[in-house]
Every structure is written in C-alpha cells, then in structure tokens.
Amino acid sequence: MRQGFFDKFISRLDRIDAPVASAHIMALARERGFLETLFQSINEGILVLGDEMRLLYANTAAERMIGFSAEKTRACSMKRHLRDWGIETLLRHQVGNWNRIETREVEISYPEKRIISYYARPVNFEDRTELLLMLRDVTHERRAEEDTLADERLVAVKTLVAGVAHEIGNPLNALTIHLQLLMRELPKVTDENCRENLQELATIASQEVTRLDTIIRRFLTALRPTKPNLVRGNIKEVLTTTLRVLTPDIEQRSIELQYSLPDQIPDVFLDAQQMEQVFFNLLKNAMDAIPNSGKIGVTVTVDNASIIVSILDNGTGIPEPLLGRIFDPYVTTKNKGSGLGLMVVKRIVQSHGGTIECASHEGEGTCFTVRLPRAERQIRTLESAVSSESL
C-alpha cells in the first residue's frame, strides 16, 4: 500500500466501520509479511542504524555476513560488530551532507574471512535521520580479479624467461662444446704444472656452465611444472619421508621439531614426489626463517572434506607489505632466494585440487596451511526441519 493511503487510513480510523478497518489492517499485515519475506530472502545484507549506531533492522543475510543475532542485538549499539568499518567516521563527516552516498569495502575475519562491499545512505523518517547500509559479499569477485592479475603476471614472466633461456641457451651450448674440446687438448700440454692449472680452470668453467644451465632449467620448470600423476595415497607417508630427510639439518641447527599427526589419516589423491617438494620447501623456509634455535611445528588435522597440514615456525615472520604477494614470482624475504619456491608450491597444491594460505606476524613467526581434498569425502547429514511425527 502507498504511504499516502496509510496516512489517510490512520487519520480516519475513528470514522471507519470495524469490518472495513479490519479488512484494511489484514491487508496491511499481509503486505508487511510479504515485504519481510522479501527482505529475508535476498542475498544482500540490509542494516538500518539509528543514533549511536543502534540496530533498528537487519535481515538474515546481514546477520550471516557480520556474525551476530538481530534478535539479541536489536536496539543495541552495533559499534562492536562494525568497529573497523568506518561507520562512525562516516557519520561524523556526513552530518551536513546527507544527500551523499558512500561506497566502501572492508575485509573481515569473523565469522569467516571475506570482503564486504557496502554503501551507506541516510534515510529521513519523520523527524529523525537513520542510516541504511546495503551489504554485498564480493570475496569471490576480488579473488577472481587477483587470480586474473596473477595469471597476467605469470604470462609476462613466462615470456621473459622463455626469451632469456633461448638467448642464453645457444652460447651455453657453444661454451660446453669448446670446453670439452679444450679438455681433450690439455693432455698434449708438456708442462705438467701448466697442464694442471689449465685443467683446474677448465673444470671450474665447466662447473659454472653446468650451474647456469641448471638455474635456467629450474626457472623453466617453475613456470611449466610437470602435470601430477595422482594416485591414492596417504599424506602421513609423504610427511614422514620429508621429515626424515630434513631431521639431521634441523638437529644441527638446534631447532626443536614438534609434530602432531593423527593415528588414522584418510587417503588423498596425490603425486608423492611433488607433495614431498611442497613440504620440503615449506619446512626449509621455516628453518631459514629461524636465525637461532627455535621451534617448528607440523600439525595434521582432518575435517569432513579435507586433510589440513599446518607448518608453523617462530622465526622472523614476513613483512606485512610482502604478505599479500608472497606467492608471486620473484617475491622473497631471503637475501639469496630466487622468489620462485612458493610460487611452485602453490601451483603444485592447486594442481592437486587443494589450497594454501599463509598467516604471519613480523618478528613472531609464520604459518602455512595446506588443504587437500579427501579421496572419499564424508557427507554430513543435517537434521530435517520437519520431524517425522508432524508428517
């Protein structure tokens, strides 16, 4: 019903017959119920705030995004829930400019990590002004944009490395051939001291050429990783093998290794060699991040869909400006690092259908979390909303 009709109906209520008034009230109730159902059904969140950020209205989507109960919070301040959203600053700055609409984005971590886009608009009602907030979850859109930018950067790097590899490859082949010819001619040198010196120099040159060729191959391998040969296996065996290889180095550096593995770990589909490379790189990075004796923790947990492997250290941590780009090529915190290791790790994990995340605080430590899908996922049965007795 139009607002004008409602105002006229209220002003003439004392002159309207009871049956007619009852019919109009029922129509108003039905329309209100329809609008409430409509607001509760949409995916966008709706918040209406009064003075001191008191909650006047919230739909289900807003409750889900922010993580609160509208029934318990109604008429209470939302400052605690919207602390980092900039709403209070917005209200202070917009007091004399209520026709302006503000659109912003915030990244939240509770009830889960996501990016919320919202626009705030003042609504004048009777003699007061209330603030309407429309919320939209844009997490997937922003991640898609980040993936697109990462793909574009990767294409640029591939083109650059392919060109460099081609330009360097031909001179390297020529150097290798000529060094081999030189080694064949060295026995003909009669002066023994001169022959030994020349042979040593030629050997060093040959080793450096081999090392340069290895670096180029490593770059190409990083950009064109081998497709994994996925077979059913257990992540515990992969971790055990990797830890066995690194344990002597860990002990030599006086690093305390703590690990927690369940007795029974469900199988996953994996390429054991590639996953060993993943955990080797992550553990090696953890070791390099610890300047003196420290701790490294390896934890395996299981949920209905995934096997979660966490590798935690109490080392130097990752500077905040680098944290968002740590999986990008050529981004590294090491003085002698190539910046390709974590990029390779991420691509291997993704090729296994998994995900990898990094959490770090500079000066406190870093935690990498790898999630791999279980070979057989458990289906969680939800209780029916309607009991069998009511059917």
C-alpha positions in Angstrom: 0.0 0.0 0.0 1.1 3.5 -0.7 2.2 5.7 2.2 -0.4 8.3 1.4 -3.2 5.7 1.7 -1.8 4.5 5.1 -1.7 8.1 6.4 -5.3 8.8 5.3 -6.4 5.4 6.8 -4.9 6.3 10.2 -6.4 9.8 10.2 -9.9 8.4 9.5 -9.7 5.3 11.6 -12.3 6.6 14.1 -14.8 7.1 11.3 -14.3 3.7 9.6 -16.6 0.8 10.3 -15.0 -2.1 12.2 -15.3 -4.7 9.4 -13.8 -2.3 6.9 -11.0 -1.3 9.2 -10.3 -5.0 10.0 -10.0 -5.8 6.3 -7.6 -2.9 5.7 -5.5 -4.0 8.7 -5.3 -7.5 7.4 -4.2 -6.3 4.0 -1.5 -4.1 5.7 -0.3 -7.2 7.7 -0.1 -9.3 4.6 1.8 -6.6 2.7 4.2 -6.2 5.7 4.7 -10.0 5.8 5.4 -10.1 2.1 8.0 -7.3 2.4 9.6 -9.0 5.4 9.8 -12.3 3.5 11.3 -10.5 0.5 14.0 -8.7 2.6 14.9 -12.0 4.4 15.2 -13.9 1.1 17.7 -11.7 -0.8 21.4 -12.4 -0.7 22.4 -8.7 0.0 22.5 -7.7 3.6 20.3 -4.8 4.9 21.1 -2.9 8.1 19.3 0.2 9.5 21.0 2.1 12.2 19.7 4.8 14.4 21.5 7.3 16.7 24.6 5.9 18.4 24.6 3.1 15.8 21.6 1.4 17.5 20.3 -1.5 15.4 16.8 -0.9 14.1 16.6 -3.6 11.5 18.7 -6.4 10.0 17.9 -9.2 7.6 19.2 -12.7 7.6 22.0 -12.0 5.0 23.4 -9.2 7.2 23.4 -11.5 10.3 25.2 -14.2 8.3 27.9 -11.8 6.9 28.7 -10.0 10.1 28.1 -12.8 12.5 25.5 -11.6 15.0 21.9 -12.2 16.1 19.5 -9.4 15.2 17.0 -10.6 17.8 19.6 -10.3 20.6 21.2 -7.0 19.3 18.0 -5.1 18.4 18.0 -1.6 19.9 21.6 -2.1 21.0 24.7 -0.4 19.5 26.5 -2.1 16.6 29.8 -0.4 17.3 31.4 -3.6 18.4 30.4 -5.5 15.3 31.2 -2.6 12.9 34.3 -1.4 14.7 36.6 -1.3 11.7 34.1 -0.4 9.1 34.5 3.4 9.3 30.8 4.0 10.1 31.4 6.4 13.0 33.8 8.5 10.9 31.3 8.4 8.1 28.5 9.7 10.4 30.7 12.5 11.7 31.7 13.7 8.3 28.3 13.4 6.7 26.2 15.3 9.2 25.9 18.3 7.0 25.8 16.4 3.7 23.1 13.7 4.0 22.5 13.5 0.2 25.8 11.9 -0.3 26.1 8.1 -0.7 29.3 6.4 0.4 30.5 3.1 -1.1 33.3 1.2 0.7 34.9 -2.2 1.1 36.0 -3.9 4.3 37.9 -7.1 4.9 36.6 -9.0 7.9 37.9 -12.2 9.6 34.8 -13.1 11.6 32.7 -15.2 11.3 34.9 -16.1 8.3 37.4 -14.3 6.2 35.6 -12.3 3.5 35.4 -9.0 1.7 32.2 -7.0 2.1 31.2 -4.1 -0.1 28.7 -1.7 1.3 27.1 1.5 0.6 25.6 3.8 3.2 22.7 6.1 2.6 20.8 8.3 5.0 17.1 7.9 5.3 14.9 10.6 6.7 11.9 9.3 8.6 9.6 11.6 10.5 11.9 13.9 12.5 15.0 11.7 12.6 17.6 10.5 10.2 18.6 6.9 10.1 21.4 5.2 8.2 20.7 2.4 5.7 23.6 0.0 4.9 23.4 -2.3 1.9 26.0 -5.2 2.2 27.3 -7.4 -0.6 29.8 -10.3 -0.3 32.4 -9.6 -3.0 35.0 -12.1 -1.8 34.8 -14.4 -4.9 34.9 -11.4 -7.3 38.0 -10.0 -5.6 39.7 -13.4 -5.6 38.9 -13.8 -9.3 40.4 -10.4 -10.0 43.5 -11.3 -8.1 43.8 -14.6 -9.9 43.4 -12.8 -13.2 46.2 -10.4 -12.3 48.4 -13.2 -11.2 47.8 -15.1 -14.5 48.7 -11.9 -16.4 51.9 -11.5 -14.4 52.7 -15.2 -14.9 52.3 -14.9 -18.7 54.6 -11.9 -18.7 57.2 -13.8 -16.7 56.9 -16.9 -18.9 57.5 -14.8 -22.0 60.5 -13.1 -20.4 62.1 -16.3 -19.1 61.5 -18.2 -22.4 63.3 -15.4 -24.3 66.2 -15.3 -21.8 66.5 -19.1 -21.8 66.7 -19.1 -25.6 69.2 -16.3 -25.8 71.4 -17.8 -23.1 71.0 -21.4 -24.2 72.9 -21.1 -27.5 76.0 -19.5 -26.0 76.0 -22.1 -23.2 75.9 -24.9 -25.7 78.8 -23.4 -27.6 80.8 -22.9 -24.3 80.2 -26.5 -23.4 81.4 -27.8 -26.7 84.5 -25.7 -26.6 85.3 -26.6 -23.0 85.1 -30.3 -24.0 87.5 -29.7 -26.9 89.8 -27.8 -24.6 89.8 -30.7 -22.1 90.7 -33.1 -24.9 93.7 -31.0 -25.9 95.0 -30.5 -22.4 96.9 -33.8 -22.2 99.1 -32.6 -25.1 100.5 -29.8 -22.9 104.0 -30.9 -21.9 104.5 -28.6 -18.9 102.9 -30.6 -16.1 102.3 -27.5 -13.8 100.7 -25.5 -16.6 98.6 -28.5 -17.7 97.3 -29.0 -14.1 96.5 -25.3 -13.8 94.7 -25.2 -17.1 92.8 -28.3 -16.3 91.6 -26.8 -12.9 90.5 -23.6 -14.7 88.7 -25.6 -17.3 87.0 -27.8 -14.7 85.8 -24.7 -12.8 84.5 -23.1 -16.0 82.7 -26.3 -16.9 81.0 -26.5 -13.4 79.9 -22.9 -13.7 78.4 -23.5 -17.1 76.6 -26.5 -15.7 75.3 -24.5 -12.8 74.0 -21.8 -15.1 72.2 -24.4 -17.2 70.7 -25.8 -14.0 69.4 -22.4 -13.0 67.8 -21.9 -16.4 66.1 -25.3 -16.3 64.9 -24.5 -12.8 63.3 -21.3 -14.0 61.6 -23.1 -16.8 60.4 -25.9 -14.5 58.9 -23.4 -12.2 56.9 -21.9 -14.9 56.0 -25.1 -16.6 55.5 -27.6 -13.8 55.0 -31.3 -14.6 51.4 -32.5 -14.5 51.0 -34.5 -11.3 50.5 -38.2 -11.5 47.7 -38.5 -9.0 47.3 -41.9 -7.2 45.6 -42.7 -4.0 48.0 -42.4 -1.1 48.4 -41.1 2.5 49.9 -37.7 3.4 51.4 -39.2 6.5 53.9 -41.2 4.4 54.9 -38.1 2.4 55.4 -36.0 5.6 57.4 -38.8 7.3 59.7 -39.2 4.3 60.3 -35.4 4.1 60.9 -35.1 7.9 63.4 -38.0 7.7 65.4 -36.2 5.1 65.5 -32.8 6.9 65.8 -34.1 10.5 69.7 -34.1 10.5 69.8 -30.5 9.3 67.1 -29.5 11.9 69.0 -31.0 14.7 72.3 -29.4 13.6 70.6 -26.0 13.8 69.3 -26.8 17.3 65.7 -26.4 16.1 63.0 -28.1 18.2 60.6 -30.1 15.9 57.1 -30.7 17.2 54.6 -32.6 15.2 51.1 -33.8 15.8 49.7 -36.5 13.4 46.5 -38.4 14.0 46.8 -42.2 14.1 44.4 -42.5 11.2 44.6 -40.1 8.3 42.2 -40.6 5.4 43.7 -41.0 1.9 44.1 -38.3 -0.7 44.9 -38.4 -4.4 48.4 -37.1 -4.8 51.7 -37.2 -6.6 54.0 -38.2 -3.7 57.2 -36.7 -5.3 55.6 -33.3 -5.9 54.0 -33.2 -2.5 57.4 -34.0 -0.9 58.7 -31.0 -2.8 55.9 -28.9 -1.3 56.6 -29.9 2.3 60.4 -29.8 1.7 60.2 -26.2 0.5 57.8 -25.1 3.4 60.0 -26.8 6.0 63.2 -25.4 4.5 61.7 -21.9 4.5 60.7 -22.3 8.2 64.3 -23.4 9.0 65.8 -20.4 7.2 63.4 -18.0 9.0 64.8 -19.1 12.4 68.1 -17.2 13.0 69.0 -19.2 16.1 67.5 -22.2 17.9 63.7 -22.1 17.6 60.7 -24.2 17.0 58.9 -25.7 14.0 55.5 -27.3 14.4 53.9 -29.7 11.9 50.2 -30.5 12.5 47.7 -32.6 10.6 44.0 -32.3 11.2 41.0 -33.7 9.4 37.5 -32.5 8.6 34.7 -33.8 6.5 36.2 -32.7 3.2 39.9 -32.1 3.7 43.2 -33.0 5.1 44.8 -29.9 6.6 48.6 -29.7 7.1 50.0 -26.7 9.0 53.7 -25.8 9.2 54.4 -23.2 11.9 57.6 -21.5 12.9 58.6 -18.9 15.5 61.1 -17.2 13.1 61.4 -13.7 11.8 58.0 -13.6 10.1 57.0 -11.9 6.8 56.8 -8.1 6.5 53.2 -7.1 6.0 53.8 -5.4 2.6 55.1 -8.7 1.2 52.5 -10.9 2.8 49.8 -10.4 0.2 52.4 -11.1 -2.6 54.3 -14.0 -1.1 53.2 -16.5 -3.7 54.0 -14.1 -6.6 57.2 -14.8 -8.7 60.4 -13.2 -7.6 59.0 -12.1 -4.2 61.2 -13.4 -1.4 62.4 -12.4 2.1 65.7 -14.3 1.7 68.9 -12.5 0.6 69.8 -15.3 -1.7 66.3 -16.6 -2.6 65.0 -16.8 -6.1 61.4 -16.0 -5.2 60.1 -19.0 -7.2 59.8 -21.6 -4.5 56.4 -20.6 -3.0 55.0 -20.0 -6.5 55.9 -23.6 -7.4 54.4 -24.8 -4.1 51.1 -23.0 -4.8 50.8 -24.4 -8.3 51.5 -27.9 -7.1 48.9 -27.7 -4.4 46.3 -26.2 -6.8 47.0 -28.9 -9.3 46.1 -31.4 -6.5 42.8 -29.6 -6.1 43.9 -28.0 -2.8 44.6 -24.6 -1.4 47.4 -23.0 0.5 47.3 -20.0 2.9 49.9 -18.0 4.8 49.5 -16.2 8.1 52.4 -14.3 9.5 53.4 -11.6 12.0 56.8 -9.9 11.6 59.1 -10.9 14.4 56.7 -13.6 15.7 56.6 -16.3 13.1 54.7 -17.8 10.1 52.2 -20.5 9.5 51.5 -22.1 6.1 48.3 -24.2 5.9 47.8 -26.7 3.0 44.3 -28.2 2.4 44.0 -31.2 0.2 40.6 -32.8 -0.6 40.0 -36.3 0.9 39.8 -39.2 -1.6 36.4 -40.0 0.0 34.6 -37.0 1.4 32.2 -37.6 4.3 28.7 -36.2 3.8 27.3 -34.5 6.9 23.6 -35.3 7.4 21.6 -32.3 8.5 18.6 -32.8 10.7 15.3 -32.4 8.9 13.5 -29.1 9.6 10.2 -31.2 9.7 10.0 -34.1 12.1 8.6 -37.4 11.0 5.9 -37.1 13.7 4.4 -34.0 12.0 4.0 -35.7 8.6 
